[in-house]
Amino acid sequence: MRQAMADLTSLSRPESARDPADAESSSMDLRSNTCIYVVDDEPAVAELVAALLEIGGLGSTVFQSPIQALHAFRAANPRPKLLITDYLMNMLNGMELIEQCKLLEPELHTMLISGHASNDDVAAHAVRPDAFIRKPFKSTVLMTAVRSLLA
């Protein structure tokens, strides 16, 4: 997470100060109207992910409870394009949240971020995330995965 916070600083540089290689990806500042659900019971992690998405021109809604996120997802119209969720949470883990949301919206793109889940934990579920990123993560890794999923 420390690395991601350090990367946050580099992402907030003015456009003219960025590396030319970054210009192409920042020109993809994707769909500013795209809503992404970020679900993590650790507020600092959830807010960091939301800040990275905002810098990338993406809108997000943060939830610290997977149950609240699921209720909001059920009621949402339109539904978000991407769900980014932690694995280890109370009441409902991230894989269970992904499964429930995919039942409602099969085309939903999903990303699991976790410092605790293993590949075996992910493989044990019938529905798998489109991307799996281990914590701590670099902001560039997260944003590359997000861009790929939304492309």
N, C-alpha and C positions, 0 to 999 in steps of 0.2 A: 504494500500500500504506500510505503514511503516513496518508492520509485514512481508510482502513479502520480503522487502529489508533485514530485519533482518534474515529471513530464507535463503536468498541467501548466506549469510556468512556461515551458517552451511552446506549448500550444497556443498560449495567449499572446504571443508576440504579434506585432502588427504584420499585415500581409507582406509589406515590403521587406521586412527583416527575416522572413522565412526562407528556407532553402528552396530553390526552384523545383526540386523534386516534390516538395510539399504543395506547391502551387496547384498541381493537377488534382491532388486529393482534396484540397480545400475548395477548388472550383466545383467539386462534387458536394458542396455543403448541402448535399442531399435535398431532402424535402422538408423545408422548415415547418411545414404543417404536419409532419409525421409525428404521431404520438407514440412514445415508447413507454411501456410500464417497466419500472425498475423496482425490484422487490428484494430487500435485504433488511434483516432485523438489526443490523449494525448501522446506525444512522450515519456515521462518518463515511462508510463505504457507499451507501446509497446516494448520499449527497455528492460524493466525489464522482460517481458514475454519471449522475445527472448533470454536474458541471461540465464534464468532458463532452457529453452529448450536446449541451447548450453551446459550447465553443464550436462544435462541429455543425451548428445550425439546426439541431434537432430538438424538438420538444419532447419532454418526458413528464411522467407523473410518478412520484415516488411513494412507495408503500413500505412500511416496516412490518406489516402483518400480511402473510400470504392469504389469510382468510378475507381480509378487507380487499386485497387485490383481486381475488376471485369474484367477490360480490360486485366490485366495480367493473370487472371484465364482463360479467354477465349482463350488466345494465348498459354498458357502453354502446353508443351508436354514433359514429362508426367505432368499431373496435380498433385497438392499437395494431400496428403492423409488426411490432417486435416486443417480445417479453424477455427481459433480462432478469434472472433470478439467482439468488444464492441457493445453495443446497440445504444446509443444515439450519432449519428454523423450527420454531414451536408450532404445534398443531398440524402443520402440513409442510412436508419438505419440498424443495424446489422441483424435483422430478414429479411429485404428485401434482403440484401446481401446473406444471407444463402439461401433464396428461389431461387434467380437468379442462384447461383452456383449449387444448387441441380438440377435445370432444365438441366444444362449442364452435370453434373456428379452425378447421383442419388446415387452412392455408397460413396460419400464424407462424411467423419465424420466431425461433426461441434460442436463447443463449443461457447456459448454466455457468455461473462463476462460483468457484469454491476452493477453499483451502483444505477441505476435509474429504470431499468425495473422490473416489477413485474411479478408474475406467470400469472396474467391475460393478461399482454402485450404479453407474449410468447404464451399463449393459443389462442390469437386472430388471430394467423397466421395459415394457412393451413399446412405449413411445420414447424416443431419444431426442435430445436437443440438437438443433442444427449446428451449434458451436458449443464447445466446452473450454473454458479458460480457467486456469488455476490461479488462485490468489497466492501471493501478491502478483499483480499483473502490471505490465507497462501500458500506459495510456495508448501508445501507438498500436499495440496488439489488440486492445479492446476496440479502438476506432476502426482499424482495418477489418476486423470481424463484423462490426456493425455495418460498415459500408458494403461489404460483400453480401451480407444477408438482405440488405435493402435494395441492392442493385437490380 
